[in-house]
Amino acid sequence: MPNATPPLIVDLDGTLLRSDLLLETGMAFIRGQPWRFLQPLSWLCHGKAVLKEELAHSTHLDVSLLPYDPAVLVFIQKARDEGRRVVLASASHHSLAERIAEHLQIFDQVLASDRMCNLSATHKRDRLVAEYGKQGFDYVGNAQDDLPVWASARHAYLVNPEYGVEKRAREQGNVIQVLRSHCPQLRDWLKALRVHQWLKNLLLFVPLLTAHQLGDIQLVGQGLLAFLLFGLCASSVYLLNDLLDLTDDRHHHSKRQRPFAAGRLSIKSGLIVFPALLLTSFVGALCWLPSAFAAVLAVYYLLTLAYSLFLKRQMAVDVIALALLYTLRIVAGAAAFALPLTFWVLAFSMFIFLSLALVKRYAELKEARRSGHTEKTRGRGYYPDDLEMIASLGAASGYLSVMVLALYIHDQATSILYSQPEIIWLACPLLLFWITRIWMLTHRGLMHEDPVLFAIRDRVSLLVGGLFGLVFWVAA
């Protein structure tokens, strides 16, 4: 016979947790051992329960940082205050479920999957009915797999139900409450896709600008298409990077608010969207732009993927890779417009962007030092004590870009493009001022974002950029 106050059974993935532990461990496995990315497929051949166990044993999740749903935690605490028995019943592997229960200290019992049984759907229903009897428990869930469990429960509670689940659950006639603590917002996707970072793709127009062909409407149209396709490819990489960096992001004071790390967007949706964006960008490039642009786009994607998986944790290699990624945007622009690239443009871009990449590292390490950390920065190859050396390297690289600009003035090709090339000398002190100011602001702890995006939003940087462009216009 059912108890007067039957136990409250709470699901984990998508209910208590704004994430899915199978996907969490899968992404952690690929991030830690990218050369074994096909291994989970062989485990899956032996069943989903085996896959969950192998991934649970091959990775380590910090359960204290997982995105728990605060509304569900309040709901559970209310049940405990009423003296009810609360049970965690999850299809996730029992080792993970037990660690979560130990961390939260709010469950009286844990039921979860093991190597022999994937505790989901009818398997979970049968286990709960065997434990508590039909309609001898209340159940809190969110997904299609929870429908047979709700059918055997006394009361059904839904938490942010998946599409179509609420309607089918209500048809069973025992839904008591639907908790809606969050739903994906457009701003979450815009943040995850880093649409604001698309401003960096304006570098694609540098070859058109330096070739003095910005007035060619057809080329500008090609540039806008290249801008869009490059942006889609970059957003695809940002999504994948966030999915791979879930653990590191949750340890970071600001990155933990990213949509996937915070659980505002599901890992599943990210795994669907990122390949779709990537496919769209490459199909568009192959269909409507020169093949050289698609080739550069492929190099950019592979380098970014290598950066996300490995290079970002290697001292010095990481900042050189970042400088290359910026420079590749200029190379991609030249490919899209079928324009030649000059030695001067490539040399200038490598030095200036290496300086800005070092600005990013300096800002991160300064924050770490301010917080009292002395160990190697998580996910990076630097220590806070490296600050002074990074500042020296970054300032030197920035000033070398000024030297490249000065040497460019005396190049024979410059005299062909500009009627008064000596006027370009005025651009040198402007660039010296801007680089010095950027580094001084960073040293003072005032650089809290990508320096390129900072420059686009900073009034002084915009003024200097306008004067810089004016110098070249007058010289022409």
C-alpha positions as MATLAB code, in Angstrom:
seq = 'MPNATPPLIVDLDGTLLRSDLLLETGMAFIRGQPWRFLQPLSWLCHGKAVLKEELAHSTHLDVSLLPYDPAVLVFIQKARDEGRRVVLASASHHSLAERIAEHLQIFDQVLASDRMCNLSATHKRDRLVAEYGKQGFDYVGNAQDDLPVWASARHAYLVNPEYGVEKRAREQGNVIQVLRSHCPQLRDWLKALRVHQWLKNLLLFVPLLTAHQLGDIQLVGQGLLAFLLFGLCASSVYLLNDLLDLTDDRHHHSKRQRPFAAGRLSIKSGLIVFPALLLTSFVGALCWLPSAFAAVLAVYYLLTLAYSLFLKRQMAVDVIALALLYTLRIVAGAAAFALPLTFWVLAFSMFIFLSLALVKRYAELKEARRSGHTEKTRGRGYYPDDLEMIASLGAASGYLSVMVLALYIHDQATSILYSQPEIIWLACPLLLFWITRIWMLTHRGLMHEDPVLFAIRDRVSLLVGGLFGLVFWVAA';
ca = [
       0.000    0.000    0.000;
       1.278    3.499   -0.775;
       2.532    5.545    2.154;
       0.576    8.621    3.309;
       3.613   10.691    2.368;
       5.280    8.791   -0.469;
       8.914    9.561   -1.281;
       9.835   12.286   -3.747;
      11.903   10.829   -6.577;
      14.066   13.352   -8.432;
      15.664   12.877  -11.838;
      19.172   14.244  -12.387;
      19.981   15.123  -16.022;
      17.892   18.037  -17.253;
      15.986   18.222  -13.958;
      18.167   18.761  -10.913;
      21.057   19.466  -13.257;
      20.880   21.911  -16.145;
      23.041   19.576  -18.165;
      23.533   15.933  -19.129;
      26.282   13.941  -17.430;
      26.705   11.570  -20.383;
      27.491   14.527  -22.644;
      29.523   16.237  -19.917;
      31.781   13.219  -19.540;
      31.899   12.758  -23.309;
      33.166   16.299  -23.877;
      35.618   15.987  -20.982;
      36.938   12.735  -22.484;
      37.512   14.304  -25.917;
      39.100   17.391  -24.369;
      41.493   15.302  -22.273;
      42.248   12.620  -24.872;
      41.398   14.002  -28.336;
      43.375   11.248  -30.080;
      40.824    8.726  -28.708;
      37.734   10.584  -29.900;
      36.398    7.437  -31.639;
      36.771    5.241  -28.549;
      33.278    6.050  -27.154;
      31.738    4.566  -30.320;
      33.292    1.169  -29.562;
      31.975    1.374  -25.986;
      28.522    2.248  -27.281;
      28.523   -0.958  -29.343;
      28.344   -2.825  -26.031;
      25.384   -0.758  -24.840;
      24.693    2.660  -23.414;
      25.263    1.441  -19.849;
      28.815    0.369  -20.754;
      29.445    3.708  -22.467;
      28.355    5.614  -19.345;
      30.554    3.526  -17.075;
      33.653    3.830  -19.263;
      33.250    7.602  -19.617;
      32.630    8.000  -15.881;
      35.825    6.071  -15.111;
      37.891    7.841  -17.814;
      37.113   11.404  -16.723;
      36.887   13.456  -13.568;
      34.108   16.006  -13.176;
      34.144   18.557  -10.393;
      30.559   18.018   -9.236;
      30.691   21.111   -7.032;
      30.778   23.306  -10.150;
      28.003   21.637  -12.159;
      25.007   23.862  -13.064;
      22.338   22.785  -10.579;
      18.858   24.255  -10.969;
      18.244   26.490   -7.931;
      14.450   26.184   -8.304;
      14.680   22.394   -8.018;
      16.982   22.656   -5.009;
      14.397   24.887   -3.292;
      11.644   22.414   -4.222;
      13.624   19.525   -2.719;
      14.415   21.436    0.452;
      10.744   22.209    0.918;
       9.955   18.478    0.657;
      12.660   17.689    3.212;
      11.272   20.324    5.559;
       7.937   18.498    5.343;
       9.673   15.320    6.494;
       9.503   13.548    3.129;
      12.040   11.012    1.971;
      13.877   12.307   -1.134;
      15.540    9.919   -3.589;
      17.839   10.697   -6.512;
      17.003    8.359   -9.416;
      19.213    8.888  -12.447;
      20.148    7.230  -15.707;
      23.671    8.567  -15.163;
      26.354    6.265  -13.833;
      26.053    5.524  -10.126;
      29.570    6.817   -9.344;
      28.634   10.288  -10.577;
      25.176   10.262   -8.992;
      26.623    9.250   -5.629;
      29.271   11.983   -5.757;
      26.556   14.544   -6.497;
      24.418   13.242   -3.630;
      27.419   13.419   -1.293;
      28.104   16.984   -2.396;
      24.521   18.236   -2.029;
      23.638   16.310    1.135;
      19.894   16.402    0.380;
      19.121   12.822   -0.661;
      18.217    9.821    1.443;
      18.947    7.279   -1.299;
      20.546    7.094   -4.739;
      19.389    4.870   -7.609;
      21.448    5.038  -10.807;
      22.816    3.119  -13.781;
      25.574    0.551  -13.606;
      27.356   -1.523  -16.235;
      24.460   -3.998  -16.432;
      21.470   -1.636  -16.466;
      20.816    1.795  -17.959;
      18.305    3.128  -15.418;
      16.143    5.052  -17.835;
      12.532    5.044  -19.091;
      10.838    1.668  -18.412;
      13.887    0.377  -16.510;
      13.605    3.259  -14.072;
       9.846    2.800  -13.814;
      10.205   -0.896  -13.027;
      12.869   -0.221  -10.392;
      10.775    2.452   -8.667;
       7.602    0.356   -8.752;
       9.547   -2.565   -7.264;
      10.906   -0.293   -4.521;
       7.786    1.738   -3.655;
       4.818    0.194   -5.468;
       2.694    1.640   -8.239;
       1.638    5.195   -7.376;
       3.723    4.860   -4.241;
       6.009    7.756   -5.149;
       5.987   11.235   -6.665;
       8.356   11.854   -9.556;
      10.180   14.968  -10.790;
      11.504   14.819  -14.360;
      11.714   16.618  -17.676;
      12.113   14.320  -20.683;
      10.377   11.851  -22.985;
      12.053    8.997  -21.101;
      10.239   10.128  -17.943;
       6.748    9.563  -19.383;
       6.472    5.876  -18.341;
       7.771    6.802  -14.875;
       5.149    9.535  -14.453;
       2.478    7.047  -15.577;
       3.273    4.875  -12.557;
       3.723    7.752  -10.104;
       1.118    9.240   -7.784;
       1.983   12.827   -8.708;
       4.032   14.121  -11.639;
       6.213   17.240  -11.403;
       7.746   18.646  -14.572;
      10.890   20.803  -14.701;
      11.576   22.791  -17.881;
       9.994   19.995  -19.944;
      11.311   19.153  -23.387;
       9.193   20.033  -26.419;
       5.948   18.027  -26.475;
       6.563   16.379  -23.103;
       4.184   18.537  -21.073;
       1.236   17.797  -23.357;
       1.797   14.037  -23.209;
       2.363   14.106  -19.461;
      -0.865   16.023  -18.832;
      -2.780   13.428  -20.851;
      -1.868   10.956  -18.086;
      -3.825   13.101  -15.621;
      -1.453   13.341  -12.662;
       0.592   16.473  -13.344;
       0.602   18.630  -10.223;
       3.133   21.341  -11.075;
       5.379   22.528  -13.890;
       8.527   24.372  -12.824;
       9.911   26.736  -15.451;
      13.129   28.088  -14.044;
      14.784   28.882  -17.351;
      14.513   28.530  -21.109;
      17.057   29.314  -23.826;
      16.978   32.973  -24.815;
      18.138   34.613  -28.041;
      20.717   36.569  -26.060;
      22.177   33.280  -24.803;
      22.709   32.080  -28.358;
      24.132   35.437  -29.432;
      26.572   35.237  -26.544;
      27.511   31.614  -27.289;
      27.981   32.348  -30.995;
      30.117   35.379  -30.036;
      28.432   37.491  -32.700;
      30.223   40.538  -31.273;
      33.509   38.812  -32.159;
      32.534   39.019  -35.818;
      33.884   42.567  -35.708;
      37.337   40.970  -35.945;
      36.366   39.709  -39.382;
      36.534   43.269  -40.692;
      40.204   42.374  -41.142;
      39.078   40.563  -44.294;
      38.730   43.989  -45.930;
      42.348   45.015  -45.210;
      43.656   43.695  -48.587;
      40.915   45.635  -50.378;
      41.837   48.750  -48.427;
      45.583   48.474  -48.976;
      45.013   47.835  -52.704;
      42.902   51.028  -52.876;
      39.912   49.141  -54.330;
      37.373   49.825  -51.613;
      35.212   51.569  -54.211;
      34.723   48.408  -56.282;
      31.099   47.435  -55.524;
      31.491   43.871  -56.817;
      34.521   43.232  -54.620;
      32.785   44.787  -51.612;
      29.857   42.415  -52.201;
      32.246   39.461  -52.253;
      33.787   40.787  -49.071;
      30.439   40.955  -47.289;
      29.697   37.343  -48.262;
      33.162   36.285  -47.081;
      32.546   38.210  -43.834;
      29.314   36.279  -43.223;
      30.764   32.853  -44.045;
      33.892   33.480  -41.991;
      31.680   34.567  -39.100;
      29.649   31.345  -39.285;
      32.844   29.281  -39.268;
      34.231   31.259  -36.323;
      30.969   30.883  -34.374;
      31.074   27.141  -35.007;
      34.545   27.047  -33.478;
      33.453   29.172  -30.504;
      30.628   26.725  -29.779;
      32.938   23.721  -29.956;
      35.513   25.498  -27.816;
      32.901   26.220  -25.129;
      31.724   22.601  -25.173;
      35.274   21.340  -24.732;
      36.155   23.931  -22.083;
      33.202   23.408  -19.727;
      35.357   22.473  -16.746;
      37.933   25.241  -17.200;
      35.218   27.829  -17.803;
      33.442   26.884  -14.567;
      36.660   27.552  -12.655;
      36.990   31.029  -14.203;
      35.500   34.055  -12.424;
      33.725   35.376  -15.539;
      33.728   32.530  -18.086;
      31.578   30.425  -15.749;
      28.680   32.630  -16.879;
      28.989   31.441  -20.480;
      25.700   29.839  -21.625;
      26.923   26.232  -21.830;
      28.989   26.350  -18.642;
      26.065   27.890  -16.746;
      23.563   25.422  -18.215;
      21.454   28.068  -19.968;
      22.038   26.235  -23.250;
      22.145   22.449  -23.494;
      25.221   20.583  -24.668;
      22.970   18.646  -27.049;
      21.854   21.821  -28.823;
      25.473   22.929  -29.161;
      26.437   19.592  -30.704;
      23.709   20.104  -33.305;
      24.353   23.759  -34.111;
      28.154   23.839  -34.378;
      28.460   21.314  -37.283;
      25.481   22.933  -39.022;
      27.234   26.319  -38.968;
      30.494   24.756  -40.116;
      28.838   22.946  -43.031;
      26.992   26.105  -44.086;
      30.171   28.182  -44.095;
      32.171   25.710  -46.193;
      29.381   24.946  -48.658;
      28.852   28.680  -49.158;
      32.583   29.269  -49.617;
      32.928   26.488  -52.182;
      29.830   27.579  -54.108;
      30.188   31.365  -54.235;
      33.798   32.365  -53.542;
      37.237   31.457  -54.936;
      38.488   28.037  -53.849;
      41.491   29.720  -52.218;
      39.135   31.320  -49.681;
      37.723   27.909  -48.725;
      41.295   26.615  -48.342;
      42.229   29.458  -45.990;
      38.976   28.925  -44.097;
      39.941   25.260  -43.628;
      43.379   26.247  -42.319;
      41.756   28.722  -39.936;
      39.348   26.070  -38.647;
      42.044   23.424  -38.166;
      44.361   25.867  -36.407;
      41.540   27.038  -34.139;
      40.622   23.433  -33.352;
      44.263   22.654  -32.553;
      44.363   25.769  -30.381;
      41.259   24.704  -28.451;
      42.442   21.125  -27.915;
      46.134   21.622  -27.284;
      47.955   24.793  -28.321;
      46.237   27.125  -25.840;
      47.989   25.281  -22.988;
      51.476   25.641  -24.495;
      53.636   28.571  -23.419;
      54.509   30.975  -26.286;
      52.884   28.701  -28.885;
      49.452   29.917  -27.788;
      50.071   33.608  -28.457;
      51.782   32.899  -31.773;
      48.756   30.809  -32.761;
      46.430   33.690  -31.802;
      48.490   36.116  -33.903;
      48.283   33.675  -36.811;
      44.501   33.412  -36.445;
      44.189   37.184  -36.775;
      46.580   37.250  -39.727;
      44.660   34.433  -41.423;
      41.644   36.741  -41.590;
      43.677   39.109  -43.737;
      44.922   36.193  -45.857;
      41.324   35.009  -46.258;
      40.322   38.476  -47.441;
      43.068   38.471  -50.061;
      41.864   35.047  -51.229;
      38.247   36.203  -51.419;
      39.193   39.253  -53.502;
      41.884   37.419  -55.514;
      44.360   40.142  -54.509;
      48.070   39.623  -53.770;
      49.342   39.973  -50.207;
      52.449   42.023  -49.547;
      55.302   41.196  -47.218;
      54.604   44.432  -45.339;
      50.983   43.623  -44.531;
      51.841   40.141  -43.273;
      54.822   41.306  -41.191;
      52.895   44.218  -39.691;
      49.886   42.046  -38.800;
      51.982   39.320  -37.147;
      53.808   41.757  -34.883;
      50.797   43.874  -33.932;
      48.580   40.869  -33.263;
      51.289   39.058  -31.304;
      51.430   42.128  -29.080;
      47.652   42.072  -28.604;
      47.663   38.319  -27.890;
      50.222   38.969  -25.155;
      47.932   41.710  -23.811;
      45.250   39.042  -23.283;
      47.656   36.772  -21.410;
      48.990   39.637  -19.321;
      45.464   40.666  -18.284;
      44.622   37.085  -17.246;
      47.814   36.681  -15.226;
      47.446   40.065  -13.559;
      43.992   39.058  -12.359;
      45.414   35.764  -11.090;
      48.190   37.573   -9.213;
      45.698   40.054   -7.775;
      43.674   37.107   -6.471;
      46.749   35.746   -4.704;
      47.430   32.789   -7.021;
      51.004   31.651   -7.579;
      50.424   28.352   -9.403;
      50.201   27.874  -13.157;
      47.018   29.432  -14.543;
      44.365   26.786  -15.212;
      44.286   25.791  -18.880;
      47.324   27.951  -19.735;
      51.091   27.554  -19.774;
      51.973   30.582  -17.646;
      52.543   31.529  -14.022;
      51.626   34.907  -12.483;
      55.360   35.511  -12.037;
      55.660   35.619  -15.857;
      53.932   39.024  -15.939;
      57.045   41.161  -16.390;
      58.465   39.004  -19.171;
      55.147   38.963  -21.031;
      54.937   42.762  -20.777;
      58.450   43.091  -22.239;
      57.709   40.728  -25.109;
      54.350   42.329  -25.855;
      55.590   45.915  -25.894;
      58.592   44.928  -28.023;
      56.346   43.166  -30.533;
      54.056   46.182  -30.722;
      56.936   48.560  -31.348;
      58.330   46.236  -34.019;
      55.071   46.692  -35.919;
      55.789   50.438  -35.927;
      59.228   49.727  -37.372;
      57.653   47.620  -40.131;
      55.344   50.535  -40.926;
      58.308   52.925  -41.076;
      60.216   50.629  -43.434;
      57.107   50.268  -45.606;
      57.207   54.002  -46.324;
      60.502   53.584  -48.198;
      59.420   50.584  -50.255;
      59.333   51.171  -54.012;
      55.786   49.804  -54.288;
      54.621   52.386  -51.746;
      55.616   55.252  -54.001;
      53.388   53.759  -56.691;
      50.332   53.503  -54.458;
      50.759   56.879  -52.722;
      51.457   60.271  -54.245;
      52.968   61.582  -50.995;
      54.267   58.507  -49.086;
      56.317   60.648  -46.680;
      53.061   61.757  -45.018;
      52.638   58.169  -43.756;
      55.358   59.021  -41.225;
      52.610   60.757  -39.236;
      50.988   57.344  -38.687;
      54.031   56.105  -36.750;
      53.608   58.333  -33.645;
      49.876   57.577  -33.676;
      50.576   53.860  -33.592;
      53.274   54.297  -30.929;
      50.794   56.195  -28.761;
      48.061   53.597  -29.181;
      50.297   50.603  -28.401;
      51.771   52.336  -25.368;
      48.306   53.291  -24.106;
      46.950   49.754  -24.539;
      49.822   48.322  -22.519;
      49.548   50.981  -19.818;
      45.806   50.330  -19.425;
      46.483   46.604  -19.231;
      49.223   47.160  -16.644;
      46.742   49.166  -14.548;
      44.229   46.299  -14.671;
      41.752   48.106  -16.922;
      41.770   45.582  -19.807;
      38.951   43.123  -19.178;
      38.237   41.890  -22.722;
      39.806   41.070  -26.054;
      41.990   44.113  -26.923;
      40.681   44.183  -30.511;
      37.094   44.435  -29.258;
      38.226   46.970  -26.684;
      39.702   49.105  -29.458;
      36.466   49.000  -31.451;
      34.514   50.293  -28.424;
      37.129   52.687  -27.000;
      36.696   56.350  -28.021;
      40.409   57.148  -27.915;
      41.213   54.066  -30.020;
      38.521   55.026  -32.530;
      39.904   58.564  -32.722;
      43.427   57.263  -33.275;
      42.113   54.826  -35.884;
      40.312   57.650  -37.676;
      43.443   59.808  -37.719;
      45.474   56.796  -38.856;
      43.133   56.280  -41.801;
      43.141   60.007  -42.567;
      46.943   59.987  -42.814;
      46.855   57.250  -45.432;
      44.020   58.988  -47.313;
      45.976   62.243  -47.505;
      49.119   60.379  -48.522;
      47.203   58.755  -51.372;
];
